[in-house]
């Protein structure tokens, strides 16, 4: 076994992630960044360092799984979801369950919670839930705290900022409890093959699949299909696409916004 493969085995054992689910060049780029920052020249030496140093384990895990985001990223997608997906579901069912998969530090699920809160302010009988998951427990802890720099709020309207955030003394902004308490954060590995729940109305997994190879992307789509209700909606990142192997599972709903509907047998 060469040094790189031995290091991968150590990473898999320490972090409980399957490195074969990631593109090899992606892993090598992230490893090179960490090794350069520690001035370590070889995979073997880095493996030994990783086994002894808890701080480096955390830094590497973050490097492998970090997903930079902001509130209401791609505003046209959220506007389309608000008017053409969320509103009709709430009007018809008065109940909505949404999964933000690979939620990173929480900006996306909180964005959905803000939309749903505002949509149901006058609809007292509406019941909705946002489930937010990630594999990284450190980033989930940050998400639960709900504290953000102003830069990540640049697409939040003044009205939304005033109603749903509290400015702190250090200039950061905290999500107010009425929004924070509506998002249920949970640990979940997207490569487990098991959806976090079944009969979901919307699954949003945006800008996450850059970590995965083609086979794993297809498995992810199949898992989301299993997790959705008949006629449920799947939202992808703007640069992502359904491969030929799985595009028969979904019908394009708003293809420019990368919103698809689960296709069920007639």
Phi, psi and omega in degrees: 000133181278173186297321181296314180296322178296320177295319178301319179297321177296316179299317180297320181290320183287320190254353181057042174235151180267108182295335179293347178279351181253151174294136185298320181292330177295313180297318182295323178296315181293321177296317181300320179298314180292318181295319178297320182293335179260000180058044179250123189274337187233156177299321182297314179294323179293322177301314180296319179295319181298322181292335184261343192240109182293324180297320180290326176302314181295319180295319180292318180300317177296320180296325182282332189241358185296144179220100184289134183209181176209167178294138177054039176301132187063072187304328181295331177292314180293324178295319178295315179298318181300310188275327189250351181237298186294313181300311178298322179297313181296323180292321184278315188256338186059019179209135182214135177234122185236136177247119171264102188264129186071052193282351180053230188273009166103356183299318182294307180298325176293326176299315177297319181296322178296315178301312184292322178298313181293325180292331187253010180305319181261000181251078191296336182271003181278138180238125180219154181220137171247119174258130182234128184229153173203160179275342188264109182293329179294315181289329176295321178298317178297318180298317180297326179293325175068039180244130189222152173287156180301327183299327181282355182253013187296337179262004176276131181290161178301320179296315178296319180298316182293320186276330191243359180227153174240126179282132183266169184297330181274006177093349176282170182238135180252133175294130182291154185304326184294339174265314185301322183286347181270354180255124181259105180273135180217150173284134178201136177262117181297341179271006180288338182082001183240120178294154182294336178200176178240166177057041176279150179274323182220135169239124179246117176225094191243130175062035179250327190286358174301338181281344194251152173279175188298319181297320181288325175301317179295319177298323179297315179299318179297321178295318179296323176302316180296326184281342185272150168291158170306129182080009179287164187251138177242125183247123180253170173288158186297333181261005183260162182207160175274130178283167181299330182294333186235000185290347176286349180280341186226152174252133176300132176256301171228084189300328179294329178265002179060046176248127184234158179245136176300129179265128181241153179303142181293000000 
